[in-house]
Amino acid sequence: MPLSRRHLLHAASLAPLAALPAGAGTAPQPPAAAPMDLDHLSHGYAPVAEELDLHALPMRGRIPPELAGTWLRNGPNPAFPPIAYAYPWDGDGMIHALRFAEGRVAYANRFVATAGLRAERRAGRALYGSLLRPVPVDPALAGPEVEPGPIKNLANTNVVRHAGRILALWEGGLPHALDERLETLGRHDFDGRLRGAMTAHPKFDPATGEMLIIRYAPRPPFLSFGSVDPAGRLARMDVLSVDRPYMVHDFVCTARHAVFVLCPLLLEPSGAGPRPDGTLAGPIRWAPDLGTRIAVLDRADPAAPLRWFAADPFFTFHFMNAHEAAEGIHIDHLRYPALPGTGAPIGASLWRLTLDLGTGTARERQLDDRTGEFPRIDPRRAGLANRHGWLPVRTGAEADRHGFAGLACHDLAAGRVVVRDFGPGQEVDEPVFLPRPGGTEEGDGWLLTYVYDRAADRSRAVLLEARDLGGEPVAEISLPCRVPHGLHGNWMPA
């Protein structure tokens, strides 16, 4: 969903606050008055409490019989009335599963049972504050298994499958492993080889089968890059020569390079500390005078020096893809002109950043002026030239008053965009691409997304032909419940 000014200002507090010591401050009780993002605790964002198992969901249309697998999607869902809340950075992780088999669809949802959530369940109430206003927790209530710090590992941002293992991700801490029934197995540290946090946006190399990861931190080393081999073993974690604590929510890889776009949003843990009410401050600083710096790593020689490029200051959360071309490395991303809240427009639009490896220069151009977020591609083209890309977009002031009402399909080769407008009162989440079994052509498959009907207060899943968004839906799957607006997920073929 569109990110408001306050959402973006809270983003970079994640890593430094998660790293604060558990004893920072002495106020186990919540403050008398705490900021609450009420808009994002109601309607399509309102949390759900029940963990459901629903079978043979009703639908219009027909599920292709060859479509078999599960779409898992993660997102914030407070299990208890929160002390403070700022979407999308707060809220316990909840996994929503749509399972497709033999033309039928089943739904299930489960909380990610983190140590912090289990402590709150024992207490019967929220113990932790938010990234905006963290509250130190009484160690006697938290218990010995809880990770240190006043922010719990929320496990609420993404969910992936690699080497047969399902991982719920949050960039401020370790992943959580889940079983096929979505039950939480516990924190996963790759047999002790991963220390600290891991990105919520790993990249998957379709040629090597590697899962590529990063970790950013408020203290040195500020940025590290690693790879998990196809067997699920953390093969390496290399410290990169980065001199400042940048927030790096997402990154991109090509077959030859890893690229890190360092927007001038800095983490400053030295400014973190207790407020008079016992809560903690989590400082960030937007420093446009630094410009945006781009670091390029040679994946074949990670010990080689980084190659650096400079661009005007901008901010980005999510990348569509990157690939090598004769002109250099093309990087397609959702670009904000500045950190929202600094006098710049809030919305992001699709841009292409090209790094000329010969001249050492960076060029930018806008690909589309529509406001959008959460881009996706055919995952078989990750790190390669892709023709198609999809993302939710705004389609009009009335239709988009509460979120994205459209889905856009970009034909990057032809420079064309097709938008499906779901209309007023319909709110669209991040889509996922489902390749057609046996198909090899890019874009040959389906697009699947949740659509929330505000008037009915219900959600449905809509399955579309990926290259024909304007056509009739292949199927619309009815849910007797609401799936709260969430963040990221992935298709996991049977």
Helices and strands as residue ranges (DSSP letters): H 5-11, H 14-18, G 38-41, G 43-45, E 53-54, E 59-61, E 69-73, E 94-101, E 104-111, H 115-123, H 139-142, E 158-162, E 165-169, E 176-178, E 184-187, E 203-204, E 211-216, E 223-228, E 234-239, E 252-253, E 257-262, E 265-267, G 269-271, E 273-274, E 280-281, E 284-286, G 288-290, E 292-298, E 307-311, E 315-325, E 328-336, E 349-356, E 361-366, G 379-381, E 388-393, E 406-411, E 416-421, E 426-428, E 432-435, E 445-453, E 458-465, E 475-478, E 489-493
